[in-house]
Amino acid sequence: MNPTGNALPPSAGDPGTPAGATPALSRLLGLTADAVAAVRAGQSLTAALARCPNDVRPGVQSLSFHVLRRLGQALAARVVLVPKAPPKAVDALLLSALALLWPDGQAPYADHTLVDQAVTAARQRHPASASFINAVLRRFLRERSAVVEVAQGTPSARHNHPQWWIERLQADWPEQWPALLEANDLRPPMTLRVNARHGSVAQYLQRLAGAGLSARPVGEHGVLLDAPCPVQRLPGFADGDVSVQDESAQRAAPLLLAGAALPPGARVLDACAAPGGKTAHLLELADLDVLALDQDALRLARVQETLDRLHLSATLCAGDAGEPADWWDGRPFDAILLDAPCSASGIVRRHPDVRWLRRASDISALAALQARLLAAVWPLLKSGGRLLYCTCSVFKAEGQDQIDVFLQRNMDARFAEQPLSPGHLLPLADNGSAGNSAENAVPADGFFYALLIKN
């Protein structure tokens, strides 16, 4: 689950960009610095970008992703160049420029252009700091090799993750941790879920080809685009023929529905439903009486929007899954999907701010919340019913460790024999994704799945 935060206010005095004009890089850098400052203050990048002017939001998002994927390096370099941190707003602009100047072959602009435009942004926003920004960036270019070598001496800079995150991955995944950290800095693929009520994967691949978009099938209902594109280009998107959903997330609905078939009209609880992708997938695959529950009424509105676009219906309810007395009518459910709030450590490549927003103490707090939700919804399941617990996390405290403790405490719970629970799916090429081969494997997101049966 992606972290949330307060929205970022518009920059003071931002005049905007005239229609049809290309926004100045200095303006993009200033707004990127605003977003980086918001993340460092504990706000989410999603919230920051939501308040970014529409005409520059795509450019600011691209630059912000680039910066946040290299923030550890930029922070270490800034410490070498300027041991005492400047004011937060100035520091955010400086860090953004350093990350964009990092010599990894992926710099989006020429060095001189970047420095010139960063200084221009400083003159516009922080006039007294313009000469300081200019001096630091030009020194970085002169001494870049030496500064980079010193900066890379710290693990948090070398891997662009907080030290505690690195240590947790080393403990959980002693062989895979370097690959996991590296994977978090890659650009994610764009995967689609074909609405089974509207057509087959093969038919939709033909429609994509007719629209000039190349793709291939993945999983049971998925299509992987060779290159991302705006959803407006997807044939039938507005009509509900297809949705954007990662391949790992697409495994939830088939897992819950596999094995003994649920009868038409079976009662299903989606306990943490927003934004509605898994709710919709369940309804695309079977005729169910679904209760989509979420504690956040605003996020629940997104579930309704998703269902409306896909021409599906469910009962929506705003409530805390951990407090059934406030919303449950006493009738047991045939199946429960608990997509629990988590660290989002499996989807960092989609949300590069997560690693900088989370704290080590968050993991134990989230694990406690997950345990509370499991304990609260398990009694709502009828005997012989099934519960699918999942998180988009690679941390074992939110996955296998959580389920091990639950099974020890609940003697009436057992793993389903068919299908077998996938357990942890790592965002690596060999994560068990259906349809992947050594030649064409594309890593899906990191997830954990456990399918339990109530005796």
C-alpha angles and dihedrals in degrees: 000000000000116000117247132213145163118298120257115246118235115269113267113255095006103159096194128226122286115248111275094014125118110244114245115255089232089061092048091050092050093051091044088054089052090054093047091049089051092053092047087052091055101264123126123253089231091060092045093051092046089067094044114110111267095236093062104027096103092051094045091048092052093049092044092053090050092050097045091050088057100033094113091057093044092051092050092047092049090052090054092048099035113017092185111063116237121226112306097252092048091045091053091054091046093048091048092053093046091051091050091048094050110129100237098116093253101091108139094209139034114268096245092048093050094049093046093050094044089054090048089052089050092051090052096046109020107019095175091057099048096096090046092053090047093050095047095047094046090049089051091054092048094047099027099128093050094043092048091050092053093043093051089059091085120073093224089058096039092052101026093231134105115270094245091054091052092049093049092052090047089054096044099039109021093173102035103039097099091050091047092053091047092048091056090066095053124097111256122239122247109241126182132205114217114220103242090205090061103042148311131287090248092054092049092049087058091051091050091050089051089054091051095254120130120212145145135218122264128181122342101310104008137113122194115209117219088221130015118252138177112280089238088072093056112102111245096000093131089049094054098252093130142012135199110249132143118249093245091053089049090065094071101077097043090048093052092046097043125101115028106021118246112237119247110279094022113166112248128180119208095194100191100023108164130142087021107229095123092041090055094046091055090053092046090058103040145013101255140159097233126188107200107201128186133161093220112072092195092054089045087062087063089057090056091048090052093049092046092054091049094044092239132131137213137157109263122205132177108219148113111269087210092062106053093166088073097058114005117106094206097253112124121238126238091214138007130202113201109186092176128206108263146161093277087226090147095059102045092124087062093042108030091175093067094081091055095043098050124081128203090249091057092072096061090044091051092046089054091050092049091051090050092051093047091050091048100050100037093077089054091065119093121235108278091021125128134233124197114203116194142164133180089233136113093199111107092216087069095041131024095009090051093052094043090058092044092053091049090053097043114053091181091065128085138162115268112252094209117064101018116227112258092216114193116008109195122208090248132108093257097051095122097260112163114246096025120122133180090260101049105018115149115187115243123208123288113263143156123220130184121173112201131189123209112227 
